[in-house]
């Protein structure tokens, strides 16, 4: 038998170049390889307890035990749109338990592969069905979660940015944000972080949200909320959902990508929801039905059915008054520890008289803080102190604890002074 002749691949490097490693996951890999005893991980956005360990919420443990002992538990497929008790409870959580939109049947909800899947499903739906003007685009904050750009670009939607973070004040550049959204073509898509903005930790005030709602209405923009931290930001579920509920009260048509990774600690279970809310018009129920039908087709073609376990955990808690109250207490534990770490870090930096103002550490909210450190300083921290954080100066506050916050503050003090 003649030897098989070598053939050339159909996928040469010109067609399939080697992609760069994801920076965040590359950072995680570098941290794991580091053998230094005092190394500090401030990169990944996952909650850690005061001993730098993952924390399984007590309410999740309890729900898991209930589910595990359910004699009717099976591993059958969920419906295409997911677990109905989960999606309906998730809608009430973000839109409001007394939401007029829910009562008027203007809401369609579909279970997704966590918040990432919800953003993707929404982007895919908009790419197929939203009549974006020729010069229109999806507008993100600058900066935003790194994955936003990839998700919307992958479905061929053009992307633009609006100013958001002020390097001078380390707060919100609201004038720049509103000017850019006013200048954007009418009927553009505007992506908004509902709470605990990632990566800056800077949120608009309620008065600023009110102005944004008026601006979006006047420009006929379509608002797309990404909500990954409800209850985790302030410790209050209702407070963190207020921006979305205010936009609804103003009669705006919108969609929401909702994640349960952070607020339930279900990172690996990928529990999320996508909600579409039609405008309060005479044909609203018809619009909702049509959108729902198309979302189901998109879901079917991509994942067929969403995973059950995380949704069952969240559903059990969301639909049981006692477990829900316990969950709220768990949320206050997580958000409270992060607030304490913000206070401790700022206090230590001020005690050291580190050059500059550090009030932004406590002014910002949620899991992340934009420190204002330069890329050069970040790299110096990694080399000298074995502190791992993203190059843009963002830190995960959950990575700080009573054992390492002073060490981190002293390392920051050193690199800041060297730059003087």
N, C-alpha and C positions, 0 to 999 in steps of 0.2 A: 504494500500500500504506500503510495507516494506521500511524503511528508506534507503536512498542511503548511501552505505558504503564509508568512506573516501578512497581515492586512493592516491598513491604517484606520485609525479611529474616526468616527463621524463627528467627534467632539474635540477638535484641536484647540490649543491654547488661545488661538485668535477668536474662536467662537465661545469658548468657556474659560475665561481667565480665572486664575486662582483668586478667590475673594479674600479680603482682609478679615481677620478674626474680629468678632464683635468686641468692641473695646471694653464693655462692662464685664463680659464673661472672661475676657482675657485678663482683666484686673483680678477677678476672683481666682483664676488659676494661678496667677503670680503670688497672690496672698497665701494660697494653700501650700505652695512650694517653699515659702519663707519659713525658716526654722527659728527665727529670732523670738525669744520668749515674750517680749513685750509688743509684738506686732499688733496693729490695730486695723480692723476692717471697717471702713466708713463708706464703702462703695455700694454694695447691694442693698436694694430697697426692701428689706425684710426685717420684721421686728425681732429683737433680741432682748432677753431679760437682763437683769443686772449682773449676771455671770457670763454674758455674751453667748447665751445658748438660745436656740429656737424655743419658743413658748407655745405649747398646745393649749389653747384656751380651755379652761375648765368646762365651759358650756359645750364645747365641741366634744370633749371626752364623754360627757354625759349623753349627748345626742348619739354619739357613736355606739355607746353601750345599748341604748334603747333600740337602735336600728339593728345592731348585731343580734339581738335577742328576739327580734320580730319573727314569729313563725311563718309569716306570709312574705318574707323577703325573698326576692328572686333577682335574676340578672337578665331579665328580658330587656328588649330595646325600649327606650323612652319614645314618645311621639316625636316627630320631626321638630316641633316647636319647643320640646322639652317637657319637664315636669310641671303640669298646670298649677299645682299648689305653690310651687316655687316661683314661677314667673308672675303669678298674680300677687303674691306677697311682696316680691321684689318691686313690682310697679308701685304698690302702696307705700313702700319704704321711701322711694325716691320722689314720687309724684305727690305723696300725701294720702293719708288714710281716708280723708274726706274729699279727695280730688274730684272736681267737677268733670274733668276729662275722663276719668275712669267711670263715673256714674253715667256719663253721656255716651259711653262706648266709643270714645275717640282714641283709645289706646290699643295698640297691638304690641305684644311682648314675645320675644323669642329667646330661649336659652342659648348661650354661646360658650365658646371655649375661653372663659374668663373675660377680662376687659379687653385684652388684645383681640380676641375673636369678635367681640362686640364692635370694636372700632372697625375691624376689617369688614364685617358684614354690612355695617352702615356705609362704609366707603364704597363697597361693591354695589350696593343698592343705588347710591347716589350717582355713581359712574354710569349706571345703566338707565336711570329713570329721571334724574334731575336735569332740568333744562338750564344748564349753566350758560350765562351769556358768553359770547366769543372771547371777550377779554377778562372774564371772571376766573376765579380760582378758589381753592380752599385756603383760607388764611389761618395760620398758626401764630401763637405767641413766639417771640424771639427772646429767650430760648423756649423750647418745649421738650417733652419726652422724645427721646431720639427716635423711637419707633414710629412716631406719627408720620414723619416724612416718607419713610419706606412703605408704610401701609397704603397711604394715598397715592404715592407715585406708582406703586405696583399695579394699581387699577387704572392707571393713565389719567388721573385727575391732576391738573396743574396746581402747583402749590406756591404760596407767597407767605410772607411773614408780616406781622405788625409788631412795633416796639412794645416791650413789656417791662423788662427789668432795667432800672436805672443804675448804672455802675457808680454814679456819684452818691446817690442817697441809699443805695442797696435796698430800695423799695420799688413801688410800682411807678412806671412812667405812664401815668394815665393820660396825660395830654398827648403824648406820642401815639398811644394805643388808639384813642378816639379819633385823632386826626387821620390815621391810616385807614380806619374802618369807614370814616366818612368819605375818604378819597377812593375807596375800593368801588369797582363797578357794582351797581345795584344788583341784588339777587346773588351775591357771592355767598359762599359757605364759610361760616366763621366757627372755628373750633375753640371751645372755651373749657377750661378746667373748672369743674364745679366747686372744688375746694382743695386746699393743700396743694397748690400749684407745684408741679414737678417740672423743672428741678429747683425752682427758686424759693418755695415756701412763702411766696408773696401773693396774697389774695386781695381783690378789690373790697372796699367797704360796701355796706348795703346801699348807701347813697350812690356810690359809683356803679353798682350793679343796676340800680334803677335807671341811671343815665344810659348805661349800655343797652338796656332793654328798649328804651326810647329810640336810641340810635339804630339798633337792629331793625326795629319796626319801620322807622322812617326810610331806611335804605332797602327794605324788603329782603334783607339778608336771611339766610337759613341758618339758625343756630344748632350746632352739634356739640352737646355737652359730653365730656369725658369725666366720669366720676369713679375714681379708684379708691377714695379714702373717706367715704361717708362714715361719720362716727369716730373715725380714727384721728381726724384733724383737731377738732375742738373737744371731742368727748361727747358731743351732742349730735344725735342722728338728725334731728329736725333742723338744728342750726346749720349743719353742713349741707343740707338739701335745700336751704332757703333760696339760693339763686335760681335753681331749676324751677321751683314752685312759683317764684315771682314772675319769671318769664311766662309760665303757663297762665298765671292770673292776668297777665297783660294780653292774653289771647294769641300768643305766638305759636305757630306750628314749629315743632322741633323734634329732635331725637336725642337719646341718651345712651351712652355706652356705660354699663355698670359692672364693676368688678367686686367679687367677694373674697379676693385673695388676701388683701391686707386686713380688712376688718373682721374676718373670721380666722385668719391665719391658715387659710386653705390654699396656700400657694401652689402646691403640686396637684390639686384636684380640679383646677381650671373651671371654677363656677362663676358664670357671669350672665348678664342679660342685655339684650338690645331692645330699647323701647322707642316706638314711633308714636307721636301724638299729633293727630290732625288738627287743623284750625277749627274753631267753633263756628262752622258754617252749616248751611242747610244740608249739604251733601256729605257731612263729616263721617257718618257711619259707612257710607259707600266708599269713601276714600280709604278709610281704615281697613275695610274688607279687602280692597284691591291691593293695598300695600302688604297686608298680611299674607295674601296668596303668593305674591312675588317673593317675599322674604323666605317663605317655606320652600319655594323652588330653588332659590339660591342656596339655602341651607342643605337641602337634599343633595345637590350636586357636589357639595364640598365635604360634608362630614356625615351626611345621612341623619344621624341622631346624636345629640350631645351626651356626654358622660353623666352617669347617674349619681355616683357616690357623694360628691361635693354638694350637688343640688339637694340631695336627701337630707344631708346634715343641715344646710342653711334653711331648707323648708321647714324642718321640724322645729327649729329655733324660732323662725319668723312667725310661725302659726300657733305657738304655745306661749301664753302670757307669762308663765313662770320662767320658762327658759329664756324668753325675750328679755325679761328684767335682769336675769343673770348675765346675758350677753352684754347688755348696756353697762353693767358693772365691770365686766372684762374690758370693754372699750375704754372706760374711764381709767382702768389700771394702765393700759398701754399708752393712751394719750397723756395721762398724768406723769408717767415716768419720763416720757420724751420732753414734756414741759419742764420737769425738774432738771433734766440734763441741759436744756437751753439755759436755764438760770445758772446752773453750776459752771458751765463753760464761760458764759459772759462774766460771771463774778471772778473767776480765776484770771481771765485775761485782763480785767480791770485791776485786780490785785497786783498783777505783774507789771501794770502800767504799759502794756503792749501798745505801741504806737497806733493811732487811729481810733475811731469809734466802733464799739462792738454792740451797740444797742440793737442792731438789725438781727442779732442772734435770737433775741427774745421777741422782737417784733414779728418775725416770720413764724409760720405755723406748719404743723404737720411733720411728716417723716424727714423732710429734707431742709437743708439750709444752704443758701448760696453765700459762702464765706467772704467772697471778694478776693481770695487769694489768686495769684497769677498762676499760669501753667508752670512757669519756672519754679515758683515756690512749692507747688504741689509735687513736682518731681524731686525737689530737694528734700521734702518731707518723707517721700518714699525711700530715697537713698540713705538718708541719715537716721531717720527715726522709725522706718519700717511702717509708716502710716499709708494706708491704701485708700485713695479717693479719686474721683474722676478729675480729668485734667482741667475742667472748667471751674474747679473750686467748690463743687457741690459735695456736701457730706450727708450721709445718712445719720441722723441724730440717734437712731435706734442702736447704732454701733458704739455709742458712748455709754459708759456706766461709771459707777462710783470708784471702780478700780483703775480706770484708764483716762478719765477726763482731765485730771491734772497733768498727766504725762503728755496728752495731746496738746493742751493749752501751752505748756512749756515749749513744746516743739514748734508750735505756731509762733510763739513769741520770738523764738530764735530766728526763724526764717524771715519774719517781718522786720526785725531789727537789722538783719544782714542786708536787706534791700534799701535801708535808709541811706 
